[in-house]
Amino acid sequence: MKDAELLRRELRAAREELIRKRAGSPDEPGTTTSRLPLMPDRDEAHLRLALMDVEALEAHVDRLERDLDDLEHGIDRPDE
């Protein structure tokens, strides 16, 4: 279950980053694009998420949700 926990942590971080980007001013489209503001509340292991734009984050969240669902329902990983 170590893999599932890692997926959950990354999924949580990706969702939080997506919320940060969506919370930007709707009048300024540049606030939701890729950038890396220095914020101490970010998990250093997931700083790369701050470089993703909203669309990339949404796709990443979808992938993580599918991977976690597959892992929890016993679907084998292709590399095993």
CORNORZI-V466306 format. One line per field, one symbol per residue. ss: DSSP state (A for helix, B for strand, O for the rest). phi: phi as a letter, one per 30 degrees, with the letter a starting at -180 (. if undefined). Layout:
ss=???
phi=???
//
This chain:
ss=OAAAAAAAAAAAAAAAAAAAAAOOOOOOAAAAOOOOOOOOOOOAAAAAAAAOOAAAAAAAAAAAAAAAAAAAOOOOOOOO
phi=.ddddddddddddddddddedddddddcdddcddabddbddddedbdddddddedddddddeddddddddddcidddddc
//
